C-alpha cells in the first residue's frame, strides 16, 4: 500500500460530512445573514431563535447551519426528511420534543431537509407544535418557500436565503480540508493552484461537490516518490467529471465569449449563439448575467421589430431566478433562439441616444402650456395651462397639437417585422396632421427624412 494511503482517515463518512462546521465562524460564504451584527447571528448567539426556513441551492450549507444552530443554542437536535418521513413518524418526533420540553425544559430544534417535499397534510401537522413553541422548526429547501410551503407555516417562520458559495469560499473549504486532521491533514496532499481554481469554479457554488471531488482525487492519485499526492488540473477535472474550458470569468475569456454570444444573436445566427451560451454555462458563468444581457439586447437590437422579444427575455430572467440551474438553461436557450431569429431594429436605441445627446448638450425645451399640469383647474386657468385637446375625442383617436416645440425626429422605424406596421401608422398620422394644418392655414410639418 502506498505510504500516503496508509494515513487515510479511519472515519468512513465522506469528506464533506467530516468537515461540517462546528461554529458560526466556521461557516463560509453566507456573511449576508451570518456576518457580525446580522439578525440571524444575533438571534443564534442570544438563543432567541424562532422557526426558520433556509432556502438555497444544494451544497451551500443549509444542513450545516442547522447543526451549528443546535450546538450554539444547546438545544436538542432532531432530524427529519421530506423524502423519508411520514405523518406517523413526524408526530412521534413532535410528541417527543413536547415531552422533552415538559420534563427537562430543554427545547428541540427539528430540522427537516427538503421540507418542500412534505405534503400539505404533513406540513399542517407541524403547525400546532410550531405555534406553541414545542419545537423550533428549521426547514431546508432548494425551492422557493413562498411557492412550495404552506402560507401558515411560512408566516410562522423567518425565511433566510442562502447564496451559492463563491469561488473564494469554496477555495477556503478546500484548503481547510487539506489541513484538518479529520479531513485530509493526515495525508500528504498538495492541491495545485490551478486544480483548486478549477474545482472552485466548476462546482457551481456547491461546497459538498467540491469537497467530495477533492477526496476522490486524493484517494485515487498515486503518490510520488516522496509519498506526496499531487493533485494537478487533469486530476481535478477527472475527479469532478468536468473538463476545464478556457474561460476566465474575470478576464478576456469572459468578455470575449459574451461578446461573441451577443454578436451572434444580433447577427441572427442561433447556432453560433447556442454554442457560446453552452460554453458560458459549462464554464460556470452566472446565468443571471447572461439573462440580463439578453434583456438589454431585446431592446437594443430588436426593439419594436418584435416587441415580444423583451417579454421573452424578461421571462427568461425570472425563470433563471425561479428555477435555477441546470434547468434554467432551457429558458436561456429558448430566449436565445427566439431573439436570434427575431427581426432586428435598433431604431429605439438610436432615438433615445439622440434625444439624450440633445438634452445633455443643453437643448432643454420648455413644456408647451397646454401640456402642463392642470389637475387644479383654478391654478391652471390663472397660469394659462389650458388648451389641451384629449386625443380620444378626435377622429381615429388622434388630434394634431404640439407635444414638443421642435420638429426634430428621433424615432425612425424601419421596415423590419412589426416596426413596418409602426412606420406605416406614423406615416398615416403625419398625413392626418398635414391635413389638419392645411385646414387651419398653418404651415405643414417638416417632412421626415428618407428612410435608409
N, C-alpha and C positions, 0 to 999 in steps of 0.2 A: 504494500500500500504506500502511495506517495506520502512524504513527510507532511505536506500540508493537509492531506485528507485525514491524517491521524488526529488532527487538532479540531476536527469539526465539532460543533456544539452537540451535546447529548440531547438537548431539547428537540423533540421531533416536530414541534409546531413550525409553520412557515416563518420566514424571517420577518414578514410584516407583522405577524402576531407577537413575536418575541420583542419587537421594537415598539410596541404600543407605548405612547407617552404615559407617564405616571403623574405629572403635574401640569398645571396650566402653562407653565413656562416651556414645557416640552412640546407643546402643540405649535406647529408652524403653519404659516400661510393664511391665518384667519384673524389677523390683527384688527380688522374692521369690526369684529364683535368681541374679541378677547384681549385687545390691547389695553394698556393701563388706562384706568378710568372709564372704560366702556361698560355699558349697562349690564351685560351678561356676566362679565368678570366680577363686577361689584356684587351682583346677586349671589354668585357662587361663593365668593370669599366671605360674605356675610351670612351665608347659609339662609338666605331669604328667597329661595328659589321657588317659582311657580312652575306649572307644567309647561313643557316646551315641545315645539315641533322643529326639528332640524332638517332643513331642506337643502339638498345639494347633490352634485354628481357622485358617482362611485369613487371611493378612494380618497375623499377629501377630508376624512377624519370624523364623521358623524358618530360612529360607534366608539371611537377612542375618546371623544369629548364626553360622551355619556358616562363612560367608565371613570374618567378623571373627575367628573362632577360628583359621582357617588363616593369616590375616595376623598375628595376635598371636603365634602359636607358630612362625612362619616355616616352616611345613610346606607341601609341595606340596598343591595343591587339585585334585581330580578330581571332576567332577560326573556323576551318572547320574540316571536317572529310572525309577520303577516303571512308567511308561506306555510308554516308548520302548525301554528296554533289553531285550536278550535274553541268554540264558546265554552265548553266544559273546562278545558284546561285554563282558559283565561279567567273564568270565575274562580277556580281554585287558587290561582296566583293572587287575585284581588282579595279574596277572603283571608288568605294567609297574611297578606300585608296589613289588612284591617285588624286581624288578631294580634299581630306583632306590635302595632301601634297601641292597642288597648292594654296589652300585658306589660311591655317594656318601655313604651313611649318612643320607640325608635321608628323613624319614618322610613319609607321604602321608595326607591326610585325604580319604576317599572319601565324598562327600556324595550320598546317594540320596534324591531327592524322591519323595514318595508311595510310600514303601517298602512300605506295606501292600498295594500292587497287585502286588508280586512274588509269583510262585507259590512253593509250598513248595520246589520244586527250586531255584529261583533263590536263595531265602533260604539253602538248605543250601550252595550254592556259596560263600557268604560265610564260613561258619563256620571252616574251617581257616585262612584268611588273618587273620581277626579273632583267632583263638586264638593264633597265633604272632606277632602284632603286626606283620604285613606292612603292614597298613593300620589307621588309626583310623577306624572307621565312624561317620559322623554321619547317622542316618536321620531323615527328617522325615515326619510323618504327621498327618492330621486324624482318624484313627480310633484308638480305644483300643488301644495296642500289646499289651496283655495278652490281647486277643481276636484281633487280626489279624496278629500277628507271632509266628513260631515261638518256643516257650519256650527252646530252646537259644540263640537269638540274644538274646532279652531278658535271659537270665541272664548273658550276657557283656557286657552294656551297662548303663549307667546311664540311667534314664528320667527326663526332666525335662518337666514340664507347663508350657507357656506359656499365659498367660491372654489373652483378648481385650483389646485396648487400651482403656483408659478414655478418656472424652471429653477429659480433660485431656491425656493422652498424644497423642491424635490432633491436638488443637489445637497442641501443641508441634511435631509433624511439619509441619503446615500452615504455621506461622509460619517454621520453618526453610526450607521450600521457597521461600517468598516472598522470603527474604533471601539465599539462597545463589546465587552466580553460576552454578553448574551446575544450579540449579533454575530459578526464575523471577526471580532477582535482577536480571537484565539488563533485565527489563521493568519498567514502572511499573504495578504491580498493587496495588490496595488491596482487601483482603477485609474486608467489613464485619462487625462482631462477631456480628450475628445470623446472617449467612451462615456464618461459621466454626462457630458453635454448631450450626447445622443439619447441616453436613457431618459434624461430630464425633459428633453424636447418631445419625444415621441410617445411618452406615457400619457399624454393628453390630460395632465393635471391629476392623474391617479397615482397617489403615492404607493398604494399597495402593489400596483402593477410594476412600478419601478423597482421596489424592494425585492419582489419575487423574481424579477428578471436578474437582478444583481446576484441573488443566491444561486440561481441556475448557472449563471456564468462562473461563479466562484467554485461551485461543486463539479463542474464539467470541464473546466480549463486545466490542462495538465500543468503542474508546477515546473518551474525552470530548474536548472542545476542547483541553485541555492535554496530550493524549496519554496520560492515565492511564486504565487499565482498572479500573473499579469493579465489583466483584462483590457484588451485593446478594442478599437472601434468595431472590428469584424466580430469579435466575441460578443460585444454588446448587441450588435444587430441580430446575431443569431439567437441570443437569449430572449430577446423581446419580439423576435419574428417580424422585424420591420427593418427593411434596408434604409440606409440614410439617403436622403435626397439633398442635392446641393442647393441649400436654401437657408440662408442666414436671415432670420426674422428681423434682425436689426440692421441689415446691410444691403448690399447690392442685389443679392438673390431675392430678397423680399420685394424691393422696389421694381426690379426688372420683371419679375413674374406678374405682379399685379398690373404693371403697365401693359404687358403682353395680353393679359386677360381682358382688360378694359378695351384695348385697341381691337382685339378680336371681336368682342361684342359690338363695338361701334362699327367695325368693318363688315358686319353681317356674316361672320363665319362661326356657326355654332359648334362645329367640330373642334376647331382650334380653341374656342372658349372653354369647352368642356375639358380639354386636355389640361389647360392651365389651371382650371378650377380643381381638377383632380390632383395636380401636383401640389397646389397650396394646401388642400385638405390633408393629403397624405403626409406632408411635411409638418403638420401641426399648426397651420395658420389659424388664427381666431376666426371662426365662421361669421361672427358678428361684424368683423372688419370687412369681410367680403360682401356681406349683405348690405352694409351701409354704402359701399361703393356702387353697388347695383342701384340703390335708391337714387344716388346722385346722378348716375348715368341715365336713368329713366327720364329725368327731367332735362339733363344737359344735351343728350344726343337723340332722344326720341320725342320728347315733349308732346305736343298736340297731334303729331302724326299718328300716334296711337295713345290716347290718354289712359288706356287701361294698363299701359306699361308701368306707370307709377304705382297703381293699385297692386299689381302682381309683385313688384319689388318690395313694397312695404309689407305685404302679406308674408313674403319670404323672410323678411327681417323679424317679424313677430313669430313666425314658425320656428326660427332658429332659437329664440329665447324660450318658446313654449315646449318644443320637442327635445332640443339638444342633439348632440352628435351621438351616434353616427347617422341617425335617421334624418337629421336636418339637411344632410347633403342632397336628399331628394328634392326638397323645396328649393335649395340653391340651384340645382340642376334645372329644375322647371323654370325658374325665373331667368336663368342664364340663357336658355334656349329660346324662351319667349322674346326676350329683349334683343337677342342676336338676330332673330328673324322678323322683328317688327320694322315697319317703315321708319326712316330716320329723318329728324329735323332738329336743328339747333336754333331755330328762329326765336324761341322764347328766351334762350340763353343769351343770344346776341342782343335781343331787345333790352333785357334788364341791364346788360353790361353798358350799352349806350346811354340808357337813362341814368344809371349810376354815375357815369362819367360826366354827364351834363350837370347833375346836382353837385358833384364834387368840384367841378370847375366854376361853381358859383352861379350857374344858370337856374336859380331858385325862383320859380314863378308864383305869383300870388294866386290864391284860390278865388275863382270868379265869385262875385257877390251872391249870385242866385244859387250857388252850390254850398254856401256856408251854412253852418248850423242854424236851424230855425225852429227848434222844439219849443222855445219860449216866443210865442207869436208877437207879444208886445215888444220884446227886445229886438226881434227880427225886423219889425216894421221901423223901429227907431234907427236901427243900424243900416237899413237898406238891404237886408238879406232876403230879398223877395225875387220872384220871377222864375223860380224853378218849375219846370214842366215835368209831370210824372210820366215816365216812359210808357207805362202800360195804358195810358189814356190815348196814345197815338195809334194810327193805323200800323198794323204789324208789330205793335208794342215798341214803337220807335218814334222818337222826336228828334228834330235837329236843334241842338243847342250846344253852346260852347262848354266843354268839360275841362279844358286846359288852354291857357292863352298862347298856343303855338300850333302851327300846322305840321310840326316835325313828326315823322312817322318812325316809331321804334319797332313795331312788330310787322314783319314781312312774312306772312305764312307762305309755305312752299306748296307745291302740288303733290306732296307725298302723303299717302294714306288719308286719315281724317282731316289733316290740315288743308287738303284741297277743298273739302267742304267748307271749312272756315274761310279760306281765301275767297271763295265764291260768295259766301254770306257777307263778308266785309265789302266786296265789290258792289253787292246789291244795296247795302246800307249807304255806300258812297253815292250811288245813283239817286237814292231817296233824298239824301242830304243836298245834293246838287239841285234836284227838282224843287225842294223847299226853298232854297236860297234864290232860285230864279223867280219863284212866285213872290218872294219878298223884295225882289230887285237888289238882293245882296250879291257881292262877288262870290263866285263858286269857290269851293275849297281847292287848295293846290292838289293837282293830280299826284297820285303816288308814283314813285319811281318804278321803272320797269322791273319785273321780277327776273332775277338772274337765273 
